[in-house]
């Protein structure tokens, strides 16, 4: 068995359609991690709205976003700090040293900009602690149902399941093409 550069065994997956005799190396199909990230929110608007309440340090801003969304959205320092720098370049915030930390506050121009945002709410999709739609979980549930039909279903049930899946695939592509919507 091949070993990873740290001496651990390298995971291999057999996929007949893959190159190199169907053996793939790495974390999974195509080397991608499974799971995925939560959708990104509008960091810029979130920072501006939070600073309208009070001046904050970068870490406080990240914590306030997490608190406002029930922990569902936790912007990283790599998202927050460049946003703060951009807002400073635009003259919407000022950054001052405060006990060895940088305190971010809105300027008058920043307050005008926040007022112009109106009812924009970057936290709305996280309201009531609800998660955004979990498509990955929905696909996992459908996968389990398909496996069950495949294991225990009759030939007619399996054929019907295949038609349902084909219709579902078509409906999803129609959705992307702004076709019929179902609510």
PyMOL commands that set and color helices and strands:
alter all, ss='L'
color gray80, all
select helices_A, chain A and resi 29-31+43-53+58-68+77-89+108-117+124-129+135-152+155-176
alter helices_A, ss='H'
color red, helices_A
select strands_A, chain A and resi 12-14+23-25+56-57+93-98+101-106
alter strands_A, ss='S'
color yellow, strands_A
deselect
rebuild
show_as cartoon
